[in-house]
Amino acid sequence: LKLNLFLNIELKMPDSAPAGYRERFVRTVTQALQSHWPAQRDLPLVSSFDWQLLNSVRELIPTLPVGYLSESCTQNLLDAIIPIPNAAFHCDARALTGPLIHYAQQ
């Protein structure tokens, strides 16, 4: 709180996670945020390459800022993110092109 920094929590899910692990993980993360995050602070950005995981967390905390991570950047990916409120798209800078940046700004 003293430094007034913003936090980005990146969620990772192993491909080999046993059945039910994803749901327990999502519940644990959202309960921890709801129980322990200071009320006077904006919620942190929660990001992941696992977009399904982000969507599950967002279902439980609809106002949570989310960051969709991707190594690629295409107009289709931008189209998927743009309508989502309070969402960011973080891609590999080498995948960005002038036309994609212009498209996202529009």
C-alpha positions in Angstrom: 0.0 0.0 0.0 2.8 2.4 0.7 4.2 2.4 -2.8 0.7 2.5 -4.5 1.7 -0.1 -7.0 -0.7 -2.1 -9.1 -0.5 -5.9 -9.1 -0.6 -8.3 -12.0 -1.4 -11.9 -10.8 -0.6 -14.4 -13.6 -2.5 -17.7 -13.3 -0.9 -20.9 -14.6 -2.6 -24.2 -15.0 -0.6 -27.4 -15.8 -1.8 -29.4 -18.7 -1.7 -32.5 -16.5 -3.9 -31.1 -13.8 -6.3 -33.7 -12.4 -10.0 -33.5 -12.9 -11.6 -30.9 -10.6 -8.3 -29.1 -10.0 -9.3 -26.2 -12.2 -12.5 -25.5 -10.4 -10.8 -25.7 -7.0 -8.1 -23.4 -8.2 -10.6 -20.8 -9.5 -12.5 -20.9 -6.2 -9.4 -20.6 -4.1 -8.1 -17.6 -6.1 -11.4 -15.8 -6.1 -12.1 -16.4 -2.4 -8.6 -15.2 -1.5 -9.2 -12.0 -3.5 -12.6 -11.4 -2.0 -11.5 -12.2 1.6 -8.0 -10.6 1.7 -7.8 -7.9 -0.9 -7.9 -4.4 0.7 -11.3 -2.9 0.1 -9.8 0.6 -0.5 -7.7 -0.7 -3.4 -8.7 -1.4 -7.0 -8.7 -5.1 -7.7 -5.5 -6.5 -9.3 -5.2 -7.4 -12.9 -5.4 -11.2 -13.2 -3.8 -12.5 -16.4 -3.2 -15.8 -18.0 -2.4 -17.6 -21.3 -5.3 -19.9 -20.3 -8.2 -17.9 -21.4 -10.8 -20.4 -20.2 -9.2 -20.1 -16.7 -9.6 -16.3 -16.9 -13.2 -16.6 -18.0 -14.0 -18.9 -15.0 -12.4 -16.4 -12.6 -14.3 -13.6 -14.2 -17.6 -15.4 -13.8 -17.1 -15.4 -10.0 -15.8 -11.8 -9.9 -17.4 -9.9 -12.9 -15.6 -6.6 -12.1 -12.1 -8.2 -12.0 -9.7 -6.7 -14.5 -8.3 -9.5 -16.7 -5.4 -9.7 -19.0 -5.5 -12.2 -21.9 -2.0 -13.3 -22.7 -0.9 -14.5 -26.1 2.3 -15.0 -28.1 0.5 -14.1 -31.3 -1.6 -11.1 -32.2 -4.2 -11.2 -34.9 -7.4 -9.3 -35.7 -9.4 -12.3 -34.6 -7.8 -12.3 -31.2 -8.4 -8.6 -30.9 -12.0 -9.1 -31.9 -12.4 -11.6 -29.1 -11.0 -9.3 -26.5 -12.3 -5.8 -27.5 -16.0 -6.4 -26.4 -14.9 -7.7 -22.9 -15.2 -5.0 -20.3 -12.2 -4.2 -18.1 -10.0 -6.5 -20.2 -6.5 -6.1 -21.5 -4.6 -8.0 -24.3 -0.9 -8.7 -23.8 0.8 -10.2 -26.8 4.4 -10.6 -27.9 5.5 -7.2 -29.2 7.2 -8.9 -32.2 3.7 -10.0 -33.3 2.4 -6.4 -33.4 2.0 -4.6 -36.7 1.1 -1.0 -37.4 -2.3 -2.0 -38.9 -3.1 -4.2 -35.8 -2.3 -1.3 -33.4 -4.5 1.0 -35.5 -7.3 -1.5 -35.5 -7.1 -1.9 -31.7 -7.2 1.8 -31.2 -10.3 2.2 -33.3 
